[in-house]
Amino acid sequence: MECWRGRVALITAASVGIGAAIANRGGSSLFEKGGIVVVGCARDVEKLKSMAAECLGAGHSGVLLPFKCDLTSEEEITSMFSAIAAQQKAVDVCINNADVAHPEPLLSGRTGGWRNMLDHGRSSHA
């Protein structure tokens, strides 16, 4: 893991679920123990700040940098990448975990919900 020390990983939707687990919700994340700088972005930046404090208090060698970003907003995405470029120079790993879901049954649901999920997935990979 030494080769990853100081590298930058961006994790989208890092405040809950899989994104939070990867970003180190429980203190056992490979990223945090490996000394990687994790930029966690989410709409709820307060959860990320709390996670960052937990990581700091646990003495991990990595760093969790919270960043508020709504991935449905091109302006916020552009602003986030500009800030990362200015502060960290580059992103070495991107875990695009963000998604949108609608409780539409596959066979009997309205196609609008499915179209929104698919369209959102394409636009959030920018």
MOPAC internal coordinates of N, CA, C and O (Angstrom, degrees):
PM7 1SCF
backbone

  N    0.0000 0     0.00 0     0.00 0    0    0    0
  C    1.4557 1     0.00 0     0.00 0    1    0    0
  C    1.5213 1   112.34 1     0.00 0    2    1    0
  O    1.2310 1   119.60 1   167.39 1    3    2    1
  N    1.2764 1   118.37 1   -12.61 1    3    2    1
  C    1.4590 1   121.05 1  -177.35 1    5    3    2
  C    1.5348 1   111.89 1   -59.17 1    6    5    3
  O    1.2310 1   120.28 1   149.14 1    7    6    5
  N    1.3371 1   117.08 1   -30.86 1    7    6    5
  C    1.4647 1   119.97 1  -179.31 1    9    7    6
  C    1.5242 1   112.33 1   -66.08 1   10    9    7
  O    1.2310 1   119.86 1   161.88 1   11   10    9
  N    1.3296 1   117.88 1   -18.12 1   11   10    9
  C    1.4652 1   121.60 1   179.95 1   13   11   10
  C    1.5283 1   113.20 1   -94.88 1   14   13   11
  O    1.2310 1   119.80 1   171.21 1   15   14   13
  N    1.3136 1   117.99 1    -8.79 1   15   14   13
  C    1.4632 1   121.07 1  -179.03 1   17   15   14
  C    1.5279 1   110.66 1   -57.02 1   18   17   15
  O    1.2310 1   120.85 1   -52.54 1   19   18   17
  N    1.3407 1   115.99 1   127.46 1   19   18   17
  C    1.4584 1   121.79 1   178.99 1   21   19   18
  C    1.5194 1   114.43 1    85.14 1   22   21   19
  O    1.2310 1   119.66 1   172.25 1   23   22   21
  N    1.3180 1   118.26 1    -7.75 1   23   22   21
  C    1.4716 1   121.20 1   177.47 1   25   23   22
  C    1.5278 1   108.76 1   -73.43 1   26   25   23
  O    1.2310 1   120.92 1   -17.16 1   27   26   25
  N    1.3230 1   115.85 1   162.84 1   27   26   25
  C    1.4622 1   121.56 1  -176.37 1   29   27   26
  C    1.5246 1   110.25 1  -113.19 1   30   29   27
  O    1.2310 1   121.03 1   -52.50 1   31   30   29
  N    1.3387 1   115.63 1   127.50 1   31   30   29
  C    1.4584 1   122.05 1   175.56 1   33   31   30
  C    1.5206 1   108.42 1  -118.29 1   34   33   31
  O    1.2310 1   120.41 1   -50.20 1   35   34   33
  N    1.3152 1   116.82 1   129.80 1   35   34   33
  C    1.4577 1   122.53 1   175.08 1   37   35   34
  C    1.5220 1   107.65 1  -101.91 1   38   37   35
  O    1.2310 1   120.72 1   -53.06 1   39   38   37
  N    1.3375 1   116.22 1   126.94 1   39   38   37
  C    1.4588 1   121.53 1   177.65 1   41   39   38
  C    1.5226 1   107.62 1  -121.39 1   42   41   39
  O    1.2310 1   120.77 1   -61.17 1   43   42   41
  N    1.3342 1   116.13 1   118.83 1   43   42   41
  C    1.4576 1   119.84 1   178.07 1   45   43   42
  C    1.5233 1   108.91 1   -85.99 1   46   45   43
  O    1.2310 1   120.74 1   -25.80 1   47   46   45
  N    1.3181 1   116.18 1   154.20 1   47   46   45
  C    1.4708 1   123.17 1  -176.88 1   49   47   46
  C    1.5248 1   110.22 1    52.18 1   50   49   47
  O    1.2310 1   121.03 1  -132.15 1   51   50   49
  N    1.3103 1   115.63 1    47.85 1   51   50   49
  C    1.4612 1   122.16 1  -172.82 1   53   51   50
  C    1.5250 1   114.24 1   -83.75 1   54   53   51
  O    1.2310 1   119.62 1   178.13 1   55   54   53
  N    1.3256 1   118.33 1    -1.87 1   55   54   53
  C    1.4664 1   119.12 1  -174.72 1   57   55   54
  C    1.5253 1   113.89 1   -89.55 1   58   57   55
  O    1.2310 1   119.78 1   165.25 1   59   58   57
  N    1.3227 1   118.02 1   -14.75 1   59   58   57
  C    1.4658 1   120.92 1  -177.47 1   61   59   58
  C    1.5273 1   110.68 1  -144.19 1   62   61   59
  O    1.2310 1   121.28 1   -16.03 1   63   62   61
  N    1.3195 1   115.16 1   163.97 1   63   62   61
  C    1.4571 1   122.02 1   171.26 1   65   63   62
  C    1.5138 1   115.01 1    57.47 1   66   65   63
  O    1.2310 1   121.62 1    42.45 1   67   66   65
  N    1.3214 1   114.51 1  -137.55 1   67   66   65
  C    1.4639 1   120.96 1  -177.33 1   69   67   66
  C    1.5241 1   110.83 1   -61.52 1   70   69   67
  O    1.2310 1   120.13 1   139.07 1   71   70   69
  N    1.3339 1   117.36 1   -40.93 1   71   70   69
  C    1.4618 1   120.48 1   179.57 1   73   71   70
  C    1.5171 1   111.94 1   -59.47 1   74   73   71
  O    1.2310 1   120.34 1   137.40 1   75   74   73
  N    1.3269 1   116.95 1   -42.60 1   75   74   73
  C    1.4714 1   120.72 1   178.46 1   77   75   74
  C    1.5199 1   110.90 1   -67.14 1   78   77   75
  O    1.2310 1   120.22 1   141.33 1   79   78   77
  N    1.3317 1   117.18 1   -38.67 1   79   78   77
  C    1.4630 1   119.84 1   179.12 1   81   79   78
  C    1.5206 1   110.65 1   -63.62 1   82   81   79
  O    1.2310 1   120.53 1   139.08 1   83   82   81
  N    1.3192 1   116.59 1   -40.92 1   83   82   81
  C    1.4646 1   120.16 1   178.91 1   85   83   82
  C    1.5222 1   110.38 1   -68.29 1   86   85   83
  O    1.2310 1   120.50 1   138.21 1   87   86   85
  N    1.3222 1   116.64 1   -41.79 1   87   86   85
  C    1.4649 1   121.22 1  -177.81 1   89   87   86
  C    1.5209 1   112.77 1   -73.19 1   90   89   87
  O    1.2310 1   120.33 1   167.43 1   91   90   89
  N    1.3314 1   116.97 1   -12.57 1   91   90   89
  C    1.4570 1   122.65 1   172.21 1   93   91   90
  C    1.5013 1   114.14 1   108.53 1   94   93   91
  O    1.2310 1   119.69 1  -125.22 1   95   94   93
  N    1.2639 1   118.19 1    54.78 1   95   94   93
  C    1.4525 1   122.32 1   175.70 1   97   95   94
  C    1.5227 1   110.36 1   -63.40 1   98   97   95
  O    1.2310 1   120.46 1   138.71 1   99   98   97
  N    1.3239 1   116.73 1   -41.29 1   99   98   97
  C    1.4561 1   119.61 1  -173.63 1  101   99   98
  C    1.5089 1   115.39 1  -103.99 1  102  101   99
  O    1.2310 1   119.68 1  -176.94 1  103  102  101
  N    1.3113 1   118.21 1     3.06 1  103  102  101
  C    1.4585 1   119.57 1   176.71 1  105  103  102
  C    1.5152 1   114.92 1    87.51 1  106  105  103
  O    1.2310 1   119.76 1  -177.30 1  107  106  105
  N    1.3263 1   118.06 1     2.70 1  107  106  105
  C    1.4601 1   118.75 1  -177.66 1  109  107  106
  C    1.5194 1   112.29 1  -112.92 1  110  109  107
  O    1.2310 1   120.10 1  -164.91 1  111  110  109
  N    1.3007 1   117.41 1    15.09 1  111  110  109
  C    1.4593 1   120.87 1  -176.49 1  113  111  110
  C    1.5249 1   111.80 1   -66.26 1  114  113  111
  O    1.2310 1   121.73 1   -42.39 1  115  114  113
  N    1.3008 1   114.29 1   137.61 1  115  114  113
  C    1.4513 1   121.63 1   175.22 1  117  115  114
  C    1.5220 1   110.55 1   -58.01 1  118  117  115
  O    1.2310 1   120.50 1   143.29 1  119  118  117
  N    1.3410 1   116.65 1   -36.71 1  119  118  117
  C    1.4533 1   120.43 1  -179.39 1  121  119  118
  C    1.5195 1   111.57 1   -64.56 1  122  121  119
  O    1.2310 1   120.89 1   132.10 1  123  122  121
  N    1.3167 1   115.91 1   -47.90 1  123  122  121
  C    1.4614 1   118.34 1  -176.58 1  125  123  122
  C    1.5133 1   112.27 1   -68.57 1  126  125  123
  O    1.2310 1   120.29 1   140.91 1  127  126  125
  N    1.3107 1   117.06 1   -39.09 1  127  126  125
  C    1.4651 1   119.12 1  -179.39 1  129  127  126
  C    1.5198 1   111.61 1   -77.14 1  130  129  127
  O    1.2310 1   120.30 1   160.93 1  131  130  129
  N    1.3235 1   117.03 1   -19.07 1  131  130  129
  C    1.4559 1   120.78 1  -178.42 1  133  131  130
  C    1.5074 1   114.32 1   -89.11 1  134  133  131
  O    1.2310 1   119.63 1   179.92 1  135  134  133
  N    1.3142 1   118.31 1    -0.08 1  135  134  133
  C    1.4572 1   120.88 1   177.82 1  137  135  134
  C    1.5124 1   114.73 1    78.94 1  138  137  135
  O    1.2310 1   120.46 1  -158.71 1  139  138  137
  N    1.3178 1   116.73 1    21.29 1  139  138  137
  C    1.4565 1   121.44 1   179.56 1  141  139  138
  C    1.5279 1   109.80 1   -84.48 1  142  141  139
  O    1.2310 1   120.77 1   -34.67 1  143  142  141
  N    1.3297 1   116.12 1   145.33 1  143  142  141
  C    1.4516 1   121.54 1   172.98 1  145  143  142
  C    1.5282 1   106.30 1   -85.11 1  146  145  143
  O    1.2310 1   120.50 1   -65.47 1  147  146  145
  N    1.3264 1   116.65 1   114.53 1  147  146  145
  C    1.4570 1   121.55 1  -179.21 1  149  147  146
  C    1.5177 1   108.65 1  -102.42 1  150  149  147
  O    1.2310 1   120.86 1   -60.08 1  151  150  149
  N    1.3293 1   115.96 1   119.92 1  151  150  149
  C    1.4538 1   121.10 1   171.74 1  153  151  150
  C    1.5211 1   104.99 1   -96.01 1  154  153  151
  O    1.2310 1   121.08 1   -70.21 1  155  154  153
  N    1.3214 1   115.54 1   109.79 1  155  154  153
  C    1.4562 1   120.55 1   179.00 1  157  155  154
  C    1.5094 1   108.69 1   -99.67 1  158  157  155
  O    1.2310 1   120.71 1   -55.04 1  159  158  157
  N    1.3239 1   116.24 1   124.96 1  159  158  157
  C    1.4640 1   117.46 1   177.63 1  161  159  158
  C    1.5194 1   109.72 1  -117.24 1  162  161  159
  O    1.2310 1   121.66 1   -33.39 1  163  162  161
  N    1.3188 1   114.43 1   146.61 1  163  162  161
  C    1.4602 1   122.02 1   179.46 1  165  163  162
  C    1.5244 1   108.26 1  -168.01 1  166  165  163
  O    1.2310 1   121.07 1   -15.28 1  167  166  165
  N    1.3097 1   115.56 1   164.72 1  167  166  165
  C    1.4651 1   119.36 1   175.09 1  169  167  166
  C    1.5202 1   110.35 1   -71.72 1  170  169  167
  O    1.2310 1   120.08 1   147.09 1  171  170  169
  N    1.3408 1   117.46 1   -32.91 1  171  170  169
  C    1.4683 1   122.04 1  -179.47 1  173  171  170
  C    1.5303 1   109.38 1   -96.65 1  174  173  171
  O    1.2310 1   120.80 1   -93.94 1  175  174  173
  N    1.3128 1   116.08 1    86.06 1  175  174  173
  C    1.4630 1   120.54 1  -175.86 1  177  175  174
  C    1.5283 1   111.85 1   -71.25 1  178  177  175
  O    1.2310 1   119.57 1   157.94 1  179  178  177
  N    1.3361 1   118.42 1   -22.06 1  179  178  177
  C    1.4650 1   120.49 1   179.88 1  181  179  178
  C    1.5330 1   111.15 1   -63.80 1  182  181  179
  O    1.2310 1   120.11 1   140.85 1  183  182  181
  N    1.3251 1   117.39 1   -39.15 1  183  182  181
  C    1.4705 1   120.20 1   176.49 1  185  183  182
  C    1.5237 1   110.40 1   -62.93 1  186  185  183
  O    1.2310 1   120.87 1   140.00 1  187  186  185
  N    1.3302 1   115.94 1   -40.00 1  187  186  185
  C    1.4658 1   119.78 1   178.87 1  189  187  186
  C    1.5228 1   111.51 1   -65.35 1  190  189  187
  O    1.2310 1   120.72 1   140.82 1  191  190  189
  N    1.3318 1   116.24 1   -39.18 1  191  190  189
  C    1.4656 1   119.67 1   178.37 1  193  191  190
  C    1.5296 1   110.67 1   -63.36 1  194  193  191
  O    1.2310 1   120.57 1   140.58 1  195  194  193
  N    1.3125 1   116.51 1   -39.42 1  195  194  193
  C    1.4585 1   121.06 1   177.40 1  197  195  194
  C    1.5271 1   110.83 1   -64.32 1  198  197  195
  O    1.2310 1   120.60 1   137.03 1  199  198  197
  N    1.3261 1   116.45 1   -42.97 1  199  198  197
  C    1.4666 1   120.52 1   177.43 1  201  199  198
  C    1.5263 1   110.83 1   -62.42 1  202  201  199
  O    1.2310 1   120.50 1   138.59 1  203  202  201
  N    1.3337 1   116.66 1   -41.41 1  203  202  201
  C    1.4662 1   120.76 1   179.86 1  205  203  202
  C    1.5213 1   110.46 1   -62.27 1  206  205  203
  O    1.2310 1   120.38 1   140.15 1  207  206  205
  N    1.3242 1   116.87 1   -39.85 1  207  206  205
  C    1.4689 1   120.65 1   178.05 1  209  207  206
  C    1.5224 1   111.00 1   -64.97 1  210  209  207
  O    1.2310 1   120.37 1   140.66 1  211  210  209
  N    1.3397 1   116.90 1   -39.34 1  211  210  209
  C    1.4666 1   120.78 1   176.60 1  213  211  210
  C    1.5229 1   110.97 1   -61.49 1  214  213  211
  O    1.2310 1   120.84 1   136.23 1  215  214  213
  N    1.3271 1   116.01 1   -43.77 1  215  214  213
  C    1.4692 1   120.65 1   179.96 1  217  215  214
  C    1.5203 1   111.03 1   -62.92 1  218  217  215
  O    1.2310 1   121.03 1   135.97 1  219  218  217
  N    1.3188 1   115.63 1   -44.03 1  219  218  217
  C    1.4570 1   120.64 1   179.49 1  221  219  218
  C    1.5223 1   110.33 1   -63.06 1  222  221  219
  O    1.2310 1   120.67 1   134.91 1  223  222  221
  N    1.3285 1   116.33 1   -45.09 1  223  222  221
  C    1.4628 1   121.21 1  -179.90 1  225  223  222
  C    1.5165 1   113.35 1   -65.02 1  226  225  223
  O    1.2310 1   120.58 1   152.10 1  227  226  225
  N    1.3319 1   116.49 1   -27.90 1  227  226  225
  C    1.4653 1   120.74 1  -179.68 1  229  227  226
  C    1.5239 1   112.18 1   -83.20 1  230  229  227
  O    1.2310 1   120.49 1   172.50 1  231  230  229
  N    1.3251 1   116.68 1    -7.50 1  231  230  229
  C    1.4552 1   120.64 1   176.20 1  233  231  230
  C    1.5177 1   114.94 1    76.17 1  234  233  231
  O    1.2310 1   120.00 1  -153.02 1  235  234  233
  N    1.3310 1   117.60 1    26.98 1  235  234  233
  C    1.4599 1   120.12 1   179.15 1  237  235  234
  C    1.5190 1   110.73 1   -67.37 1  238  237  235
  O    1.2310 1   120.91 1   -27.25 1  239  238  237
  N    1.3236 1   115.86 1   152.75 1  239  238  237
  C    1.4578 1   120.10 1  -179.09 1  241  239  238
  C    1.5168 1   112.80 1   -80.55 1  242  241  239
  O    1.2310 1   119.83 1   164.62 1  243  242  241
  N    1.3192 1   117.93 1   -15.38 1  243  242  241
  C    1.4611 1   121.70 1   177.52 1  245  243  242
  C    1.5112 1   111.17 1   -89.41 1  246  245  243
  O    1.2310 1   121.22 1    -2.23 1  247  246  245
  N    1.3079 1   115.27 1   177.77 1  247  246  245
  C    1.4548 1   121.52 1  -179.18 1  249  247  246
  C    1.5248 1   107.87 1  -131.21 1  250  249  247
  O    1.2310 1   120.11 1   -44.18 1  251  250  249
  N    1.3202 1   117.40 1   135.82 1  251  250  249
  C    1.4597 1   122.39 1   174.16 1  253  251  250
  C    1.5180 1   108.38 1  -109.09 1  254  253  251
  O    1.2310 1   120.62 1   -65.02 1  255  254  253
  N    1.3219 1   116.42 1   114.98 1  255  254  253
  C    1.4526 1   122.23 1   179.79 1  257  255  254
  C    1.5233 1   109.30 1  -104.57 1  258  257  255
  O    1.2310 1   119.87 1   -69.58 1  259  258  257
  N    1.3418 1   117.86 1   110.42 1  259  258  257
  C    1.4617 1   120.98 1   179.80 1  261  259  258
  C    1.5306 1   111.64 1   -73.58 1  262  261  259
  O    1.2310 1   120.77 1   -40.75 1  263  262  261
  N    1.3201 1   116.13 1   139.25 1  263  262  261
  C    1.4646 1   120.23 1   177.57 1  265  263  262
  C    1.5152 1   108.81 1  -141.25 1  266  265  263
  O    1.2310 1   120.54 1   -55.46 1  267  266  265
  N    1.3273 1   116.57 1   124.54 1  267  266  265
  C    1.4680 1   120.82 1   178.52 1  269  267  266
  C    1.5201 1   108.66 1   -78.43 1  270  269  267
  O    1.2310 1   120.96 1   -56.98 1  271  270  269
  N    1.3280 1   115.77 1   123.02 1  271  270  269
  C    1.4533 1   119.77 1   178.54 1  273  271  270
  C    1.5197 1   109.41 1  -156.67 1  274  273  271
  O    1.2310 1   121.24 1   -55.25 1  275  274  273
  N    1.3155 1   115.24 1   124.75 1  275  274  273
  C    1.4574 1   122.55 1   173.01 1  277  275  274
  C    1.5257 1   106.05 1   -96.30 1  278  277  275
  O    1.2310 1   120.29 1   -67.64 1  279  278  277
  N    1.3162 1   117.04 1   112.36 1  279  278  277
  C    1.4515 1   121.17 1  -174.18 1  281  279  278
  C    1.5215 1   114.30 1   -73.29 1  282  281  279
  O    1.2310 1   120.42 1  -178.60 1  283  282  281
  N    1.3297 1   116.80 1     1.40 1  283  282  281
  C    1.4664 1   118.89 1   171.49 1  285  283  282
  C    1.5269 1   110.56 1   -89.80 1  286  285  283
  O    1.2310 1   120.40 1   176.94 1  287  286  285
  N    1.3321 1   116.83 1    -3.06 1  287  286  285
  C    1.4629 1   122.06 1  -179.40 1  289  287  286
  C    1.5298 1   110.15 1  -110.49 1  290  289  287
  O    1.2310 1   120.63 1   -69.15 1  291  290  289
  N    1.3165 1   116.39 1   110.85 1  291  290  289
  C    1.4624 1   120.44 1   179.43 1  293  291  290
  C    1.5280 1   111.05 1   -58.83 1  294  293  291
  O    1.2310 1   120.67 1   143.36 1  295  294  293
  N    1.3271 1   116.33 1   -36.64 1  295  294  293
  C    1.4658 1   121.04 1   179.54 1  297  295  294
  C    1.5344 1   110.99 1   -61.82 1  298  297  295
  O    1.2310 1   120.16 1   136.21 1  299  298  297
  N    1.3356 1   117.30 1   -43.79 1  299  298  297
  C    1.4637 1   120.45 1   179.80 1  301  299  298
  C    1.5318 1   111.14 1   -68.81 1  302  301  299
  O    1.2310 1   120.04 1   143.66 1  303  302  301
  N    1.3145 1   117.53 1   -36.34 1  303  302  301
  C    1.4747 1   120.99 1   177.56 1  305  303  302
  C    1.5257 1   110.05 1   -63.31 1  306  305  303
  O    1.2310 1   120.96 1   132.20 1  307  306  305
  N    1.3203 1   115.77 1   -47.80 1  307  306  305
  C    1.4659 1   120.92 1   179.76 1  309  307  306
  C    1.5196 1   111.01 1   -61.52 1  310  309  307
  O    1.2310 1   120.79 1   137.41 1  311  310  309
  N    1.3239 1   116.10 1   -42.59 1  311  310  309
  C    1.4635 1   120.78 1   178.71 1  313  311  310
  C    1.5293 1   111.10 1   -62.90 1  314  313  311
  O    1.2310 1   120.57 1   138.24 1  315  314  313
  N    1.3379 1   116.52 1   -41.76 1  315  314  313
  C    1.4607 1   120.29 1   179.90 1  317  315  314
  C    1.5269 1   110.81 1   -62.35 1  318  317  315
  O    1.2310 1   120.15 1   132.52 1  319  318  317
  N    1.3292 1   117.33 1   -47.48 1  319  318  317
  C    1.4620 1   119.50 1  -178.78 1  321  319  318
  C    1.5164 1   112.03 1   -66.66 1  322  321  319
  O    1.2310 1   120.04 1   146.27 1  323  322  321
  N    1.3254 1   117.53 1   -33.73 1  323  322  321
  C    1.4720 1   120.34 1   175.47 1  325  323  322
  C    1.5240 1   110.44 1   -63.89 1  326  325  323
  O    1.2310 1   120.64 1   136.33 1  327  326  325
  N    1.3312 1   116.37 1   -43.67 1  327  326  325
  C    1.4698 1   120.45 1   179.61 1  329  327  326
  C    1.5292 1   110.72 1   -65.06 1  330  329  327
  O    1.2310 1   120.34 1   138.34 1  331  330  329
  N    1.3218 1   116.96 1   -41.66 1  331  330  329
  C    1.4694 1   119.68 1   178.71 1  333  331  330
  C    1.5244 1   109.73 1   -62.92 1  334  333  331
  O    1.2310 1   120.05 1   135.83 1  335  334  333
  N    1.3250 1   117.51 1   -44.17 1  335  334  333
  C    1.4644 1   121.04 1   179.74 1  337  335  334
  C    1.5276 1   111.20 1   -61.34 1  338  337  335
  O    1.2310 1   120.47 1   140.27 1  339  338  337
  N    1.3305 1   116.72 1   -39.73 1  339  338  337
  C    1.4630 1   120.52 1  -179.56 1  341  339  338
  C    1.5244 1   112.21 1   -70.57 1  342  341  339
  O    1.2310 1   120.42 1   140.78 1  343  342  341
  N    1.3439 1   116.79 1   -39.22 1  343  342  341
  C    1.4623 1   120.94 1  -174.58 1  345  343  342
  C    1.5261 1   113.67 1   -90.02 1  346  345  343
  O    1.2310 1   120.38 1   143.21 1  347  346  345
  N    1.3317 1   116.88 1   -36.79 1  347  346  345
  C    1.4624 1   120.42 1  -171.51 1  349  347  346
  C    1.5295 1   113.32 1  -117.17 1  350  349  347
  O    1.2310 1   119.99 1   169.63 1  351  350  349
  N    1.2955 1   117.62 1   -10.37 1  351  350  349
  C    1.4672 1   125.61 1  -179.68 1  353  351  350
  C    1.5233 1   114.00 1    79.72 1  354  353  351
  O    1.2310 1   118.82 1   141.25 1  355  354  353
  N    1.3421 1   119.86 1   -38.75 1  355  354  353
  C    1.4603 1   120.73 1  -176.58 1  357  355  354
  C    1.5230 1   110.61 1  -160.99 1  358  357  355
  O    1.2310 1   121.02 1   -12.86 1  359  358  357
  N    1.3121 1   115.66 1   167.14 1  359  358  357
  C    1.4608 1   122.81 1   170.98 1  361  359  358
  C    1.5197 1   106.33 1  -112.30 1  362  361  359
  O    1.2310 1   120.29 1   -57.67 1  363  362  361
  N    1.3281 1   117.06 1   122.33 1  363  362  361
  C    1.4643 1   121.41 1  -179.24 1  365  363  362
  C    1.5220 1   112.31 1   -89.65 1  366  365  363
  O    1.2310 1   120.56 1   149.15 1  367  366  365
  N    1.3355 1   116.53 1   -30.85 1  367  366  365
  C    1.4577 1   122.31 1  -179.60 1  369  367  366
  C    1.5272 1   107.51 1  -138.46 1  370  369  367
  O    1.2310 1   120.41 1   -45.95 1  371  370  369
  N    1.3331 1   116.82 1   134.05 1  371  370  369
  C    1.4604 1   120.33 1   175.31 1  373  371  370
  C    1.5241 1   108.32 1  -124.12 1  374  373  371
  O    1.2310 1   121.10 1   -59.00 1  375  374  373
  N    1.3211 1   115.49 1   121.00 1  375  374  373
  C    1.4555 1   121.37 1   175.48 1  377  375  374
  C    1.5184 1   106.31 1  -108.59 1  378  377  375
  O    1.2310 1   121.24 1   -81.67 1  379  378  377
  N    1.3290 1   115.23 1    98.33 1  379  378  377
  C    1.4556 1   121.06 1  -176.75 1  381  379  378
  C    1.5232 1   108.21 1   -86.24 1  382  381  379
  O    1.2310 1   121.06 1   -92.15 1  383  382  381
  N    1.3026 1   115.58 1    87.85 1  383  382  381
  C    1.4453 1   124.06 1  -173.53 1  385  383  382
  C    1.5277 1   112.86 1   -93.37 1  386  385  383
  O    1.2310 1   119.94 1   165.34 1  387  386  385
  N    1.3235 1   117.71 1   -14.66 1  387  386  385
  C    1.4679 1   121.70 1  -174.83 1  389  387  386
  C    1.5236 1   111.49 1   -67.02 1  390  389  387
  O    1.2310 1   121.45 1   -35.88 1  391  390  389
  N    1.3135 1   114.83 1   144.12 1  391  390  389
  C    1.4510 1   120.19 1   175.90 1  393  391  390
  C    1.5133 1   109.63 1  -154.67 1  394  393  391
  O    1.2310 1   121.49 1    -2.25 1  395  394  393
  N    1.2985 1   114.75 1   177.75 1  395  394  393
  C    1.4578 1   121.46 1   174.58 1  397  395  394
  C    1.5207 1   106.12 1  -134.08 1  398  397  395
  O    1.2310 1   120.62 1   -37.70 1  399  398  397
  N    1.3145 1   116.42 1   142.30 1  399  398  397
  C    1.4639 1   119.73 1  -178.84 1  401  399  398
  C    1.5203 1   110.38 1  -134.92 1  402  401  399
  O    1.2310 1   121.21 1   -32.70 1  403  402  401
  N    1.2952 1   115.29 1   147.30 1  403  402  401
  C    1.4614 1   123.12 1   175.76 1  405  403  402
  C    1.5208 1   107.39 1  -127.61 1  406  405  403
  O    1.2310 1   119.66 1   -41.30 1  407  406  405
  N    1.3058 1   118.26 1   138.70 1  407  406  405
  C    1.4654 1   120.53 1  -178.34 1  409  407  406
  C    1.5334 1   112.26 1   -79.24 1  410  409  407
  O    1.2310 1   120.19 1  -123.40 1  411  410  409
  N    1.3175 1   117.25 1    56.60 1  411  410  409
  C    1.4591 1   122.19 1  -179.84 1  413  411  410
  C    1.5252 1   109.11 1   -99.29 1  414  413  411
  O    1.2310 1   119.76 1   -54.09 1  415  414  413
  N    1.3358 1   118.06 1   125.91 1  415  414  413
  C    1.4630 1   119.96 1   174.85 1  417  415  414
  C    1.5308 1   109.95 1   -61.27 1  418  417  415
  O    1.2310 1   120.61 1   -38.39 1  419  418  417
  N    1.2963 1   116.44 1   141.61 1  419  418  417
  C    1.4525 1   121.33 1  -175.84 1  421  419  418
  C    1.5271 1   112.37 1   -60.39 1  422  421  419
  O    1.2310 1   120.04 1   133.38 1  423  422  421
  N    1.3198 1   117.54 1   -46.62 1  423  422  421
  C    1.4637 1   120.09 1  -174.15 1  425  423  422
  C    1.5176 1   114.48 1   -88.42 1  426  425  423
  O    1.2310 1   120.29 1   151.48 1  427  426  425
  N    1.3327 1   117.05 1   -28.52 1  427  426  425
  C    1.4597 1   118.38 1  -176.14 1  429  427  426
  C    1.5316 1   113.73 1  -116.38 1  430  429  427
  O    1.2310 1   119.84 1   178.65 1  431  430  429
  N    1.3048 1   117.91 1    -1.35 1  431  430  429
  C    1.4608 1   121.24 1  -177.46 1  433  431  430
  C    1.5127 1   113.17 1   -77.23 1  434  433  431
  O    1.2310 1   121.26 1   -14.34 1  435  434  433
  N    1.3225 1   115.20 1   165.66 1  435  434  433
  C    1.4574 1   120.82 1   176.81 1  437  435  434
  C    1.5252 1   109.45 1   -71.93 1  438  437  435
  O    1.2310 1   120.83 1   -38.66 1  439  438  437
  N    1.2912 1   116.02 1   141.34 1  439  438  437
  C    1.4654 1   119.47 1  -178.37 1  441  439  438
  C    1.5188 1   112.65 1   -72.23 1  442  441  439
  O    1.2310 1   119.41 1   159.96 1  443  442  441
  N    1.3343 1   118.73 1   -20.04 1  443  442  441
  C    1.4637 1   121.47 1  -179.32 1  445  443  442
  C    1.5238 1   112.74 1   -59.78 1  446  445  443
  O    1.2310 1   120.51 1   139.60 1  447  446  445
  N    1.3371 1   116.63 1   -40.40 1  447  446  445
  C    1.4625 1   120.11 1   178.14 1  449  447  446
  C    1.5117 1   112.02 1   -64.85 1  450  449  447
  O    1.2310 1   120.81 1   138.17 1  451  450  449
  N    1.3125 1   116.05 1   -41.83 1  451  450  449
  C    1.4729 1   120.47 1   178.55 1  453  451  450
  C    1.5248 1   110.17 1   -66.38 1  454  453  451
  O    1.2310 1   120.15 1   138.95 1  455  454  453
  N    1.3232 1   117.32 1   -41.05 1  455  454  453
  C    1.4646 1   120.33 1   178.95 1  457  455  454
  C    1.5284 1   109.85 1   -62.14 1  458  457  455
  O    1.2310 1   120.06 1   138.17 1  459  458  457
  N    1.3308 1   117.48 1   -41.83 1  459  458  457
  C    1.4584 1   121.19 1   178.81 1  461  459  458
  C    1.5244 1   111.12 1   -61.45 1  462  461  459
  O    1.2310 1   119.84 1   136.18 1  463  462  461
  N    1.3336 1   117.91 1   -43.82 1  463  462  461
  C    1.4681 1   120.98 1   178.76 1  465  463  462
  C    1.5228 1   110.67 1   -61.87 1  466  465  463
  O    1.2310 1   120.25 1   134.35 1  467  466  465
  N    1.3174 1   117.12 1   -45.65 1  467  466  465
  C    1.4577 1   120.66 1  -178.62 1  469  467  466
  C    1.5193 1   111.67 1   -67.83 1  470  469  467
  O    1.2310 1   120.35 1   136.79 1  471  470  469
  N    1.3284 1   116.93 1   -43.21 1  471  470  469
  C    1.4603 1   120.12 1   178.42 1  473  471  470
  C    1.5112 1   111.44 1   -64.30 1  474  473  471
  O    1.2310 1   120.49 1   138.68 1  475  474  473
  N    1.3474 1   116.66 1   -41.32 1  475  474  473
  C    1.4644 1   120.76 1   179.07 1  477  475  474
  C    1.5240 1   110.16 1   -62.84 1  478  477  475
  O    1.2310 1   120.13 1   138.74 1  479  478  477
  N    1.3065 1   117.36 1   -41.26 1  479  478  477
  C    1.4607 1   121.28 1   179.26 1  481  479  478
  C    1.5023 1   111.81 1   -60.85 1  482  481  479
  O    1.2310 1   119.76 1   139.23 1  483  482  481
  N    1.3242 1   118.07 1   -40.77 1  483  482  481
  C    1.4576 1   121.19 1   178.73 1  485  483  482
  C    1.5177 1   111.38 1   -67.96 1  486  485  483
  O    1.2310 1   120.15 1   138.20 1  487  486  485
  N    1.3324 1   117.32 1   -41.80 1  487  486  485
  C    1.4670 1   119.69 1  -175.96 1  489  487  486
  C    1.5166 1   112.32 1   -75.91 1  490  489  487
  O    1.2310 1   119.46 1   153.35 1  491  490  489
  N    1.3419 1   118.63 1   -26.65 1  491  490  489
  C    1.4685 1   119.46 1  -177.43 1  493  491  490
  C    1.5199 1   112.77 1   -81.07 1  494  493  491
  O    1.2310 1   119.99 1   174.95 1  495  494  493
  N    1.3315 1   117.63 1    -5.05 1  495  494  493
  C    1.4660 1   120.00 1   178.13 1  497  495  494
  C    1.5168 1   112.12 1   -89.63 1  498  497  495
  O    1.2310 1   120.52 1  -170.14 1  499  498  497
  N    1.3180 1   116.61 1     9.86 1  499  498  497
  C    1.4718 1   120.46 1  -178.36 1  501  499  498
  C    1.5022 1   111.61 1   -67.97 1  502  501  499
  O    1.2310 1   120.10 1   180.00 1  503  502  501

